[in-house]
Amino acid sequence: MAKNNQNNRSRNKNGNMTVEEAGRKGGEATSANHGREFYEEIGQKGGEARAKQRNDNDNK
């Protein structure tokens, strides 16, 4: 019963998948395909890019 209620909440009035549901499913698929190392690597890259962005703005 709980699973059915969850599915009903994640569908809009037309019975289509909501943006929230699509994002959740996509995140689960990415996690299953790539694993922890993938997230560590993209997190590191994002942090480096953000630090560079801050340095570039400070030097203006």
C-alpha positions in Angstrom: 0.0 0.0 0.0 2.7 2.5 0.9 4.5 1.9 -2.4 1.3 2.7 -4.3 0.8 5.9 -2.4 4.4 6.9 -3.1 3.8 6.3 -6.9 0.7 8.3 -6.8 2.4 11.3 -5.2 5.2 11.3 -7.8 2.8 11.5 -10.7 1.1 14.7 -11.9 -2.6 15.0 -12.8 -2.0 13.6 -16.3 -0.3 10.5 -14.8 3.1 11.6 -16.1 6.3 11.5 -14.1 7.0 14.7 -12.2 10.4 16.5 -12.4 11.1 15.4 -8.9 10.5 11.7 -9.8 12.6 12.0 -12.9 15.5 13.5 -11.0 15.3 10.9 -8.3 15.3 8.1 -10.9 18.2 9.7 -12.9 20.2 10.1 -9.7 19.7 6.5 -8.7 20.7 5.3 -12.2 23.9 7.5 -12.2 24.8 6.2 -8.8 24.3 2.6 -9.9 26.4 3.1 -13.0 29.3 5.1 -11.6 29.7 4.6 -7.9 31.4 6.6 -5.2 34.6 7.4 -7.0 32.7 9.2 -9.8 31.1 11.5 -7.2 34.4 12.1 -5.5 36.0 13.1 -8.8 33.3 15.4 -10.0 33.2 17.0 -6.5 36.9 17.6 -6.6 36.6 19.2 -10.1 33.7 21.4 -9.0 35.6 22.6 -6.0 38.7 23.4 -8.1 36.6 25.3 -10.7 34.8 27.3 -7.9 38.1 28.2 -6.3 39.5 29.4 -9.7 36.3 31.4 -10.2 36.7 33.1 -6.8 40.4 33.9 -7.5 39.5 35.3 -10.9 36.8 37.6 -9.4 39.2 38.7 -6.6 41.8 39.8 -9.1 39.5 42.1 -11.0 
